[in-house]
Amino acid sequence: MNTFNEFGQPVGEALIDWQPRQHPSRVVLQGHYCRLEPLRVEHTHALFSAYSLAEDTRSWTWLLREPDATAEEFANWVASVSELSDPIHFTVMDNQTQSPVGTLSLMRIDPKNGVVEVGHVHFSPLLSRTPGSTEAQYLLMRYVFDTLGYRRYEWKCNSLNEPSRKAALRLGFQFEGRFRQALVIKGRNRDTDWFSILDKEWPALASAFESWLATDNFTADGKQKRSLESWRETRV
């Protein structure tokens, strides 16, 4: 709620007890279907193999990097980013196979204002379109909001990346707008679409995630009984 100053000008809501938040750490986040571990060089071989299961390289189209031609190239990239404080890269580990199946990160970390972005999302065919892919996103959101107490969680993507746009909306992000000619990526223009979740929206979203991820929401062959969107509608 906006308030007014002594000049009658509208000003933002006062955050009386606000304090800068803790910087995210390289923690392990445990879920039912998967867990997130800090990305390590030891994950390289299995991750490269998992990504190589894809029929083509279309999953790399929207990433900031070109596909790695060899496991050694991929290992060099992992070594170059695994100790960074921003972004902090996480490996998604399948709890059933105990193998790495994808990665994602926390980036553009702003503890002073309690803002962080999820990015560098790259899920292999072993993870895409599985309950674990949704749970991986949920685990990172829960860490940001419930453990760290951040106010804002962002998702940004190329405006032409329709799968990413749809994923953001499915997960409960709100579309905020388009930044035209925001970046030059791989020699091409990129307009960037911005999405966010706010802390006040998180409790209802968290409840919907938990209901969707529950084992009784899936049939014996792994098909969902109710969509995440339908669970969310009952929480609003």
C-alpha positions in Angstrom: 0.0 0.0 0.0 1.4 3.4 -1.0 1.5 6.2 1.5 2.1 9.9 1.2 4.9 12.1 2.4 4.7 15.6 3.9 4.4 17.1 0.4 1.4 14.9 -0.4 3.5 12.9 -2.8 2.8 9.1 -3.1 5.7 7.0 -1.8 6.2 3.3 -1.5 5.1 1.2 1.4 7.4 1.5 4.4 9.4 -1.6 5.2 10.0 -0.9 8.9 11.9 -4.1 9.8 13.7 -4.8 6.5 17.3 -5.9 6.7 19.6 -7.1 3.9 19.3 -10.8 3.4 22.0 -13.5 3.4 23.7 -14.4 0.2 22.7 -17.8 -1.1 25.1 -20.6 -0.3 26.2 -23.8 -2.0 23.7 -26.0 -0.1 22.0 -29.3 -0.8 18.3 -29.1 -1.2 16.5 -32.4 -0.8 13.2 -33.3 -2.4 11.2 -36.5 -3.1 12.0 -36.9 -6.7 15.3 -35.1 -6.9 17.8 -33.0 -4.9 19.9 -30.0 -5.8 23.6 -30.1 -5.2 26.3 -27.5 -5.9 27.6 -28.1 -9.4 31.0 -29.9 -9.2 33.5 -31.1 -11.7 32.7 -34.7 -10.5 29.3 -34.2 -12.1 30.7 -33.5 -15.6 30.8 -36.9 -17.2 27.3 -37.9 -16.2 25.8 -34.5 -17.1 27.5 -34.5 -20.5 26.2 -38.0 -21.1 22.7 -37.0 -20.1 22.6 -33.9 -22.3 24.0 -36.1 -25.2 20.8 -38.2 -25.0 18.9 -35.4 -26.8 18.2 -36.1 -30.5 19.6 -32.6 -31.4 21.0 -29.5 -29.9 17.7 -27.5 -29.8 17.9 -27.3 -26.0 21.0 -25.1 -26.4 19.4 -22.6 -28.7 18.4 -20.2 -26.0 21.4 -20.7 -23.7 24.2 -18.1 -23.6 26.7 -20.7 -24.8 27.1 -22.9 -27.8 27.0 -26.7 -27.3 30.2 -28.3 -26.0 31.6 -30.6 -28.6 33.4 -32.9 -26.1 33.2 -33.9 -22.5 36.5 -32.1 -21.9 35.1 -28.8 -23.2 32.1 -29.2 -20.9 34.4 -30.1 -18.0 36.4 -26.9 -18.6 33.2 -24.8 -18.5 32.1 -26.5 -15.2 35.5 -25.9 -13.7 35.2 -22.2 -14.6 31.9 -21.6 -13.0 31.6 -24.1 -10.1 33.2 -21.8 -7.5 31.5 -18.6 -8.5 29.5 -16.7 -6.0 27.2 -15.3 -8.7 25.8 -17.3 -10.5 25.7 -20.2 -8.1 25.1 -23.3 -10.2 23.3 -26.3 -9.0 23.1 -29.9 -10.3 19.8 -31.7 -10.3 20.3 -35.2 -9.0 17.7 -37.9 -9.7 17.0 -39.6 -6.4 16.2 -42.9 -8.0 19.3 -43.2 -10.1 21.6 -41.0 -8.0 22.8 -39.4 -11.3 23.0 -35.8 -12.5 20.2 -35.0 -15.0 20.3 -31.2 -15.3 21.4 -27.8 -14.0 20.0 -24.4 -13.0 21.4 -21.5 -11.0 20.7 -18.5 -8.8 22.1 -15.4 -10.5 22.0 -11.6 -10.3 21.9 -12.0 -6.6 21.0 -8.8 -4.7 20.9 -9.5 -0.9 20.5 -5.8 -0.1 17.1 -5.6 -1.8 16.2 -9.3 -1.5 16.1 -10.0 -5.2 17.5 -13.0 -7.1 16.9 -14.6 -10.5 16.8 -18.3 -11.5 18.7 -18.9 -14.7 21.0 -21.1 -16.8 18.2 -23.7 -16.7 19.4 -26.7 -18.8 17.5 -30.0 -18.2 18.4 -33.2 -20.0 15.9 -35.6 -21.6 16.1 -37.6 -18.3 14.6 -34.6 -16.4 12.5 -32.6 -18.8 8.7 -33.1 -18.4 9.1 -35.2 -15.2 7.9 -34.4 -11.7 11.5 -33.9 -10.8 11.8 -30.9 -13.2 9.1 -29.1 -11.4 10.4 -30.1 -8.0 13.8 -28.8 -8.9 12.3 -25.3 -9.5 10.2 -25.6 -6.3 13.2 -26.5 -4.2 15.1 -23.4 -5.3 12.1 -21.2 -4.8 11.6 -22.6 -1.3 15.2 -22.0 -0.4 15.0 -18.4 -1.6 11.7 -17.4 0.1 11.5 -19.7 3.2 15.2 -20.0 4.1 16.7 -16.7 2.9 13.6 -14.5 3.1 14.0 -12.8 -0.2 11.2 -10.5 -1.5 11.4 -11.1 -5.2 12.3 -14.1 -7.5 12.9 -13.4 -11.1 12.7 -15.3 -14.4 14.0 -13.8 -17.6 14.1 -15.3 -21.1 14.4 -14.5 -24.8 11.0 -13.2 -25.9 11.1 -15.7 -28.7 11.6 -18.6 -26.4 8.0 -19.7 -26.1 8.8 -22.9 -24.1 10.5 -20.8 -21.4 7.6 -18.3 -21.4 5.1 -21.1 -20.9 7.2 -22.7 -18.2 7.4 -19.5 -16.3 3.6 -19.0 -16.4 3.0 -22.6 -15.5 5.2 -22.3 -12.4 3.3 -19.2 -11.2 5.5 -16.4 -12.4 3.8 -13.1 -13.4 4.7 -11.5 -16.7 5.9 -8.0 -16.2 7.0 -6.8 -19.6 9.5 -6.9 -22.4 12.9 -5.1 -22.5 13.5 -4.5 -26.2 17.0 -4.9 -27.6 18.3 -5.8 -24.2 21.2 -8.1 -25.2 23.3 -9.3 -28.0 23.5 -13.1 -27.8 25.5 -15.3 -30.2 25.5 -12.3 -32.6 21.7 -11.9 -32.6 19.4 -9.4 -31.0 17.6 -10.5 -27.9 14.5 -8.9 -26.5 14.1 -10.1 -22.9 10.8 -10.9 -21.2 10.7 -10.4 -17.4 8.6 -12.5 -15.0 8.6 -12.6 -11.2 7.2 -14.1 -8.0 6.8 -11.9 -4.9 7.1 -13.1 -1.3 3.5 -12.3 -0.6 2.5 -14.6 -3.5 4.7 -17.5 -2.4 2.6 -19.1 0.4 -0.3 -19.9 -2.1 2.2 -21.0 -4.7 4.1 -23.2 -2.3 0.9 -25.0 -1.2 0.0 -25.6 -4.9 3.5 -27.1 -5.6 3.2 -29.4 -2.6 -0.2 -30.7 -3.6 0.9 -31.2 -7.2 4.2 -33.0 -6.2 2.4 -35.3 -3.8 2.7 -39.0 -4.8 -1.1 -39.4 -4.8 -1.4 -36.7 -7.6 0.1 -39.2 -10.0 -1.2 -42.4 -11.5 0.8 -45.6 -11.4 2.3 -44.9 -14.8 3.4 -41.4 -13.7 0.7 -39.2 -15.2 -0.6 -36.2 -13.3 -4.2 -36.3 -12.0 -4.5 -32.6 -11.6 -2.3 -29.9 -13.2 -0.2 -27.4 -11.3 -2.4 -24.6 -12.6 -5.6 -26.2 -11.3 -4.0 -26.7 -7.8 -3.0 -23.0 -7.9 -6.5 -21.9 -8.7 -7.8 -23.5 -5.5 -5.1 -21.6 -3.5 -5.9 -18.1 -4.7 
